[in-house]
Every structure is written in C-alpha cells, then in structure tokens.
Amino acid sequence: MSALQVVLGLLTAVAVLAMVARRFRLPYPIVLVLGGLALGFVPHAPRVRLDPEVVFLIFLPPLLFRSAWATSFRDFRANLRSITLLAFGLVLLTTVGVAVMAHAVVPGLPWPTAFVLGAVVAPTDAVAATAIMQRLGAPWRVVSVVEGESLVNDATGLVVWRFALAAAATGIFVPWQAGLEFVVAAAGGIAVGLVLGWLLAQVQLRIDDPLIEITLSFLTAYAAYLAAENLHLSGVLAVVTAGLYVGRRSPELLSPNTRLQGLAVWDTAVFVLNGLAFILVGLQLPGILDGLRARPVPNLMLYAAVVSVTVIVARIAWTFPGAYLPRLLPSVRRREPLPPLRNVAVTAWSGMRGAVSLAAALALPATLPGGPFFPGRDLVLFLTFCVILVTLVLQGLSLPALITGLGVTGDGRDHHEEKLARFRAIEAAEARLAELSGSGWAPEGQLDLLRGYYRKRRTSVETRFGYLRHDHDGDGRGAVDGHVHVDGADHLADHRRWQERMHRLKLELIAAERQQVVALRNQGAIGDDVMHRIERDLDLEELQLLDTGG
C-alpha cells in the first residue's frame, strides 16, 4: 500500500470516528485513540512509522499557534499564578515522581531514561477536557486555567525532555546549569515569538489578500518554531507567543473576509492534525509491542499501572495545595477569593495526555550520538501510550459525571459579557446615527429606517438575554435589507443612489459597533472569546453587504 493510500485511509478513519464521537456525544480524542488501537490490530493493516525528526515539526506548531490565537489574553493574565504553578511546578513534580517510580519498579531502567519518560508524560492536552467542560458549562476560570496550563506546560516538559536526552547521551547532568539554560530557553523563545508575530502583523497591515495572509499565518507558526529550535531556545514558547500576539491584534490586522476564511481553514487544519495525532497513538501500539516481546506481559501491565497512577496522583496532590496555600497570604486572598472545592476537584481530574506526549515519545532517537541504541526507547513508547489511553478513557469518560455530580456550573460571566457587548455595540451605532443626523451626509429618511432597525435589534437582544420585554419582531434585519420602497424614487438611477447611500451608512455603523466591541476587550470588560463571537456576526453582516452591494 502506497504512502498516499495510507494517508487517505487515515483521513477517512478520522472522519468516520469523529462522526461516531459526535453521534454518542463523546470527546473525539477518546474515540480516535480507541479506534486507532482497534485498527492497529486488524490483520494485514499497514504499519505506520513516523520519522522522529519531523514529528514535532508536523504537529506542534499549528496546534499551538491556533490554541494561542484563540486564548483570551485577559483570562490568561488573570489566572497566571494558577497557570504557572501547574505549567511549571506540576510538570517538574510529575517528571520527578514518574522517574522515581519507574526507576524503582522497572529493573535496570537508567535514570536518564526514567527522566525522559517523566518529561514525556508530564504535559497535559486540553482538547478533550475543554470540549467536555464547554459542553457542560463549566466555570470560565476552570476552563481558562486548564487551557492556559496546556498551552505553557508543553514548553516545560519539552525543555526537561531535552535535558534528559542530553544526560542520556553524555551521562552528565548539572542542575544549576540546566536551570540557567531553562530560563534562557524560555526568555529567548518568547523573544523570537514576539519578533515573528510582529513581522506577520506588519505584513498583514500592508496587504488584503485572504489566501496570502492565511498561508503566512501557517508559515509564521513553523518559522517561529524552527527559528527558536535552531537557536536552542524554546520553540513551543516562540509559537505560543507569536499566536498570542497576532490573536490579540487580529481585529486591526485582518479584514472580515480574511478572518472568516482564516478561521475555517485553521479549524479544519487543527481538526485533521489532532485527529491524525490521536489515531496514530492507537496505531503505534502493535509496533511498540513487537519491541517488548522479551518482557512478560504482567510486568508491562504493572509498569503501566504504576506510571499512570503516579501521573494522576501527582496532579491531585499538587492541585489542591496549589489552589489554597497561596491564598493564606492576605495579598493573594484580596485579589483572588478562595475557589470552590468542587472547581478545584474538576481541575485536578482534567489532566489528560495526548498529542504532545505522543510526539515527544515518537521523537526519541533510536540511537544516541556515538552509536549506542537509546536504552528503553520501546518501553518509554509503550508506557506513554498507556498513560494517554488511561487518562483519556478513564478521566475523559468520568469527567462529565464528576462535573454533574459535584454540581459544577458556570457563573454566568460569559452570558453577562456578551449581553454587555451587544448592548454597547447597539449604543455605539445609535450614537453614530445621532452624529450623522443633521449633517447632510445622509437623508433623514434613511437615518429613521436605521434607528428603527437598531430599536428592533435592542428588543431582540433583550429577549435573547432574558430581559423583560418580549415584543421583538424577528431579528430586525428586514427593516434595512436594501429593498425598502422609497417615496419619490421612481427611476432606477434614484433607487441605485438610495441603495449606495444606505450601503455606506450600514458599513459606517458596523465599523462603530466593531470599534466599541474591541474597545471593551481592550479595557478588560469582555474576553477575547466574546469579542470573536460578536466580531464574527459583524463580519458576516459586512460581507453580505459587500456581496449584494448594500
């Protein structure tokens, strides 16, 4: 079977398994892993082998860039302490804990290999967890912490992974030197990301071609990663920083057409890459087991159980003290009230592993510099697969029951912010109409039509968000659809001029709405997710105007 046939077969499997996940309302990573596992044991199924040198390059940059682009910088900053404790402290604790336990239970496992294993399974993957939380309406702070943690902890785990590999090759590890290199790698990666993000922003400010801009955004993700890695800096932090920077500035950088097309392209690419990554987890197991025939199956199951339990227990043991001990300080307690115990429990149970751990395991070299084989590589691959499987299936399938059983619900913040933003947008449009009244720029008849449109918009928003008034008339769009009969416009030319004026008026009001929503985001009154949601509605309305000529 050719490589092209294998790729097409995998894409078909991803689509079919994703439909199964949708049908049974399950997070698709869980179904994809189990489906890949089943496919891997099908007789005569093709064995998929990935080049370790390109695994990181294929999967990590676009997945990290898209996640960072969509991250609310306000929420990330508001939860920075919690994110930092999980992304750095918990990763180091998990790495050390797994290394100690693996070295203790696996006879002859070298310390460097044990630390490589710990670094591989330490980073979390938030895809399944956040999908479940958002579907069940978990509090925004829990979702933000889990998303922010998975965005940053990849860098910590992969830097530790690199140090452990170096120790395996040289037999030398100097803690203070590793700590200094970690700081340099992190700071340098952030600097590279800012530079590449700024360069992309300068290009996007000067062109208006969706295809070129979308292509450049993909290239920026890869360029940031490669540039940082070639300088021995953190490629992960470079990509994340570039994504955060460009995402923050997207309202001023991108046209409505580019934003809408870009989101569609990026969402498709991320779905395909995530799908391939998770299905490849399952497909790797048969090949991994071939390299472990000398080890008894009961022993392998024992090792897998010990490592998986260590990963889960380490997160629980860290999350609860990390949530409450800092708040014993009055300065912290004033800024951050004590979180409900049930919210902390959900965070502690959300440590699923996925594509990053798989990529780190598959990227382990078969041989070390100088020729000797990497000791225990197949075992690291097997244990990584088991941790991914256990955390995805056990924690992923039980997380909805935990959220429901503990009564974890949203605090209504997202609803309130969207309500605020939509009303402020309407008020901005009405204020712009007031400025135009009497200026002679637009006839009063058209201004009256638009005032009526926004009155109906206001009523519609009040009804949608639970206000007392329920006398809305649809969504109000029909009042200014460009086909209103105008007194005295009996000739086609007069009607066309009337439409052109209305067209310009509508674009002027949409710009006022968009400016107000972005200002609310910049002030911290709403998050980026709310801004993007309303921005999408405005973009669609503007594109409809441009397509129909008003």
Secondary structure, 3 states (H helix, E strand, C coil): CCHHHHHHHHHHHHHHHHHHHHHCCCCHHHHHHHHHHHHHCCCCCCCCCCCHHHHHHHHHHHHHHHHHHHCCHHHHHHCHHHHHHHHHHHHHHHHHHHHHHHHHHCCCCCHHHHHHHHHHHCCCCCHHHHHHHHHHCCCHHHHHHHHHHHHHHHHHHHHHHHHHHHHHHHCCCCHHHHHHHHHHHHHHHHHHHHHHHHHHHHHHHHCCCHHHHHHHHHHHHHHHHHHHHHCCCCHHHHHHHHHHHHHHHHHHHCCHHHHHHHHHHHHHHHHHHHHHHHHHHHHHHHHHHHCCCCCCHHHHHHHHHHHHHHHHHHHHHHHHHHHHHHHHCHHHHHHCCCCCHHHHHHHHCCCCCCHHHHHHHHCCCCECCCCCECCCHHHHHHHHHHHHHHHHHHHHHHHHHHHHHCCCCCCCHHHHHHHHHHHHHHHHHHHHHHHHCCCCCCCHHHHHHHHHHHHHHHHHHHHHCCCCCCCCCCCCHHHHCCCCCCCCCCCHHHHHHHHHHHHHHHHHHHHHHHHHHHHHHHHCCCCHHHHHHHHHHHHHHHHHHHHHCC
